[in-house]
Amino acid sequence: MVVGPFNEDYEVRIGICDMEASFVPRTGNQMGVSDADWQARPPEERLRRALAIIGESPFEFVELGVPWINDGPMAFSADHIESILRDTGVSVGAYNSLIPPDMPVVGPAIEWNLVQDYLENVFANCNRLGGTVVVFGSGESRQIPPGYSEEQAVTDIVRFLRLGANVIEENNYQLRIAVEALNTDECNFLNTLGETASVVRQVDSEKIGLLVDCYHMCLQNNDYWTELEQAMDLVIHVQAVEPGTRRRPGHDQDSRFDYGRFFRLLNERQYPGNLSVEAIFENLSEEISPCHAFLQRLVR
């Protein structure tokens, strides 16, 4: 299944999400211990343990959960997170879980001043800690409320993305927002690559691009291969996972996902971004190296 060389002029970096602050369902304990044991530990201990395992692995960066640095209930100061990253020898390549569930960016309850203040704070922290891509999935924040039109929802999300782009541009941050299509069980809006690509094109900013997540892509009802081919010019970040089980790439021996086709397409279109693993682990310390080895065979 080897695809490489992936790109003669660019070497894709492979990273992994910390998953401790992720909005992905069924995540938050990937250490092979009981949930009660793990959740009873202080948040800093959980983050340090996850980053220590990542730091000792072949992965090149962490995709950090924004809740660690957004002044919310799990947050630490940028100074504190910077020290944890330094202690564990991990660099940040990207971020996820951008907008908390109680901050709508679609619907009549949007408070635009609060949204802007939030983005100003988060992007300043992201810019300080490193990394170039901030993933915007955040299904609950962009859920279309009952009685609200999809047309108005598109207007709202375009305004939100332009606001984010403006914050980045005005501060000269080296960041881009990658918009994620989510499956219909997690959100009722922007569920396909085609729909999401259409919104990205409407925003028309180099600071806004498309995220491709194998899990959500394979759950859409449309022809996702065709939609992916048509949207490749917008793709700035990729999240890899076994689409059937949401486990680490290479976990499912009977995987029906055509990894070869997927990575050939990225290679042929000279995909310029990086790749993160966003997956459910039962025991991260045991699974992390096989996960990296599986992906490395595809991108090197």
N, C-alpha and C positions, 0 to 999 in steps of 0.2 A: 504493500500500500504506500510505499515511499513516493513522495511527490516532488521533492526538491531537485535542483536548488530552488528555493522558494522565490527568491528575487535576487538577481546578481548585484543589484545596487543597494539593497536594503535587507537587513536581517531582522525578521520579526522577533520581538522580545516576548517571552512567555511569562505571564504573571498569574497570580491566584488571589481570589477575594478572601478577606479575613473571615467573613461569614458571621462573626460574632454580633455585628450590628446590622445585619442585612434584613431587608424587608421580604426576602424569599421565604415562602412558607416552609415549615418543618426544618428550619435551620437554627443555629444558636448553640448546639452542643455537638461537636464533632470529635470528641476526645476519647470515646470508648469507655466513658464512665456513666453512671446513672444521671438522669436529668436533674434529680433533686440535689445530688452532690454538686454538679457543675453550676447550676443556677444559684446555689447558695454562696458561691465564691464571689468576691468583689469583682466588678467589671474590669478594673485594671489588671487583676490577676488573669482573668480570662483572655483579655487582649494580649497581654505579655506572653502567655503560653502559646497562643495561636501564632503570634509573630516570631517567637523563638523557633518553632517548628519550621516556619517558612524560611527564616533566616539560615537554617541549617540545611535547607533543601536546594536543589538545582534551580528553583524558580528565581527569576530575575527581579521581580518586584511584587508588591502587594497592591491589590485594588482595595482601598480602604473605605469602610463605611462612613459616610458623611455624619451620621449621628454621633461619632466620636468627637467631632469638632464643630458642632452647630449650636452650642449653648443650650441644648436640650437636656433632658434628664440623664442621658448617658455621657454627656460631653465632658471633655477635659480642655484645658487651655492648649493653644498651639505649642507653647513651650513644653508642656508636659508630654504631649504626643511626640514631639520632636525628640525628646530625651528617650522615650520608650523605643522609638525607631532606631536611634543611635545605639542604645544598649543591645538591641536584638540584631543589629546589622542588616536592617531591611530598608529598602528605598521604596517610595510610593511612585507608582506609574499611572494610576487612575483612581477614580472614586465612584461610589454607587450610593443608591438610596438617598437621593438628593433632597426631596421634599417630604416632610413628615405628614402623616395621615390627617392631622388636624389643621393643615394649612392648604385649603383648596386653591387650585389654580384654574379651575373650571367651575362655572356656575355663578349664581347671584350672590354668594357669600364671600367672594374674593375680596380681600383687603390689600389693595395693590401696594400701599405704602409699607405694610408689614412684609409683604413678599420681597419688595426691593431691599429693605433693611436686612432681611434674612440672607438674600443672595450676596449683598455687599460683604457681610460678615463671613459667610461660608467660602466665597471665592477668594477673599483675602487670606484665609487660613490655608486653602488648597494651594494657592500660589506660593505661599511660604514653605509648605511642606514638600513641594515637588509634584510631579505628575502633570499630565497635559490633557486628560479627558475626564469629564464628569458625566456619568451615566444618569439619564433621566428616564426612569421607569415610573416608580412612585405611583402605583395604580390608584390607591385610595384618594390621593390628592387631585387626580384628574378625572375621577369618576363623574359621568354625566348624571346630575340629579334628575329625579322624576319630573316630567313636564318641561324639561329644558331641551332645546333643540340641538341637534348635532351641528347644525350650521353655526349656532352661537358658540358651541363648544370649540369649534375650529378657530373662530375669531379669538376666543380667550386664550387658547394654547399658543396661537401665533403671537399674540401680544406678550404672553409670558416668556416665550423663547426670545423674542426681540429684546425684552427687558434684560434677560440674562446675557444676551450678546452685547448689549450696550454697557452693562456693568464690566464685562471682560475687556471690551475695547477701550472704555474710558480710563481704565486703570492699567492698560497695557499688560494685562495678565497673559501668560502663555497657556491658556486654557481653551478647550472647546467642549461644547455640550453634545453628547451623543444620545439621541432620542430613541427609545426602545419600544418596539411593538410588543404588547402584552397579550397573553391568551385571554379568552372571554371569561374564564373562571376567576381571573384576578383583576379585570377591569372591563368596562363596557365601551371603551373608546380607544381608537388607534390599535386595532387588534391584528392588522396585517402589515407586512412590509410595504405593500403598495400604498395603503392609507397613510402610513407614517412617513414614507418618502414624499408623498404629496404635500404634507404639512411642512416638511423640511425645505422643500423647494419653494413653498410660499413665503417662508421666512426670508430666504435668499440672503444668508449671511455665511461667510466663511467660518464663523465661530460655531455654527450649528451643523451637525452631521447626523448620520444614522448609525445606530448600534444593531448588530445582528447577533441574536441569542439563539443558539440551535434549538433550545427547548421550546421557546415561544414560536419560533418560525415553523417548526414541524407540527404544531397544534392548530395552525390556521387552516381554514377550509379551502383557501385559494391555492393555486399552483405556486408554491413558494419558490421553486427553482426559477421559474420565469420571472417572478417579481424580484428575486435577488439579482438575477442577471441585469434587469432593467434599472436597478437602484445601486449598482456597485460603485458608481461615481460618487455616491454620497456616503459610503461606508467609511467610518473613521475608527471603529472599535469592534471587536468580536469577543463574544463570551461563549466558551465551549463547555459542553455538558452532554451526557447521554440523553437524547430526547425522550426515550421511553420511560426512564426511571428517575431522571434528574440526578443521577449519580455521576461520579467523575468520568471523564472521557476514557474509554478503554475498559470500564468496569463490566459492561454488559457483553458477555461473550456472544450473544445472539442479537447484537445491535442491528437494527434495520436501517440505521442512518448511513448514508453513503459519504463517509469522511473523505474518501479519495476524490469524489466529485467536488465536494465542498472546497477542499484545499487546492485542487487544480484551478477552480474558478478564481479563488483569491490570488493565486499565482499568475494566472493568465491576465488578470486585470491589474496586476501590479499593485495590489492592496498595500497602502502605505502605513497602516497602523499596527497596533500590537494586539495581543490575544490574552484574555484572562480566563481562568477556570472559575466558574460560578456554579458550584455543585454541592450536593449533600454528601458529607463524609460520615461514616460511622466511626472511623479511627484515623484521624488525619496523619498522625505520625507514621502509621503503617502504609497508608495509601498514597501519600504525597509523591514519593519517588516513582512508583509505577505509573502514576498519572502523568508526570512530567516526561517520562521515557516514551510513553505512547504518543504524546504530542510532538516531541522532538523528532520522532521518525517522520512526521508529516511535514514539518516546516523547515527542516534543515536540508 
